Amino acid sequence: MLAITFYSVVLSVHVMAVVIAFGTTFAYPAFMPWARRTHPQAMPVIHELSGRLGRLVMTPAMVVVLICGIYLASDADVWSEAWVTVPLVILIVIGALGGMFFSPNERRLGELARRDLAGGGTLGAEYDALFRRVAAVGLTTAALVLIAIFFMAAKP
């Protein structure tokens, strides 16, 4: 007989929240440079959308990841394990990046794109430099997510 425990439900919610919080992280490198190159006029809306996803999807899901993770680590008494602490530190770093780096820079990218494109202009050097910086930190964030998943799954 299948036994579903509260722990297994919380673990499932934890994994679902990870997918919800970080799934789009892996889509950005596939569509942002393409959109910048082929549809530059769409970039103000794309940056606004990115900010909304961060606020309304990623951040709340990260809170769920944290709450479930606290319960799981406490219930199993595994706080001293590297496979718990490393992903926790990564979650905190990514959360901080969201509020202190991605949110203000996505807002700034949207402003720059609107300014540059006004009257039929093209995206300028200031926009491109910030776009590259945000993309690089985005790729680093994706790598951090993969490292956290490795630690949670492999439990080294």
Protein Blocks (a to p, Z undefined) as FASTA:
>chain_A
ZZddfklmmmmmmmmmmmmmmmmmmmmmmmmmmmmmmmmmlmmmmmmmmmmmmmmmmmmm
mmmmmmmmmmmmmmnopmlpmklmmmmmmmmmmmmmmmmmmmmmmmmmmmmmmmmmgghi
acdfklmmmmmmmmmmmmmmmmmmmmmmmmmmnoZZ
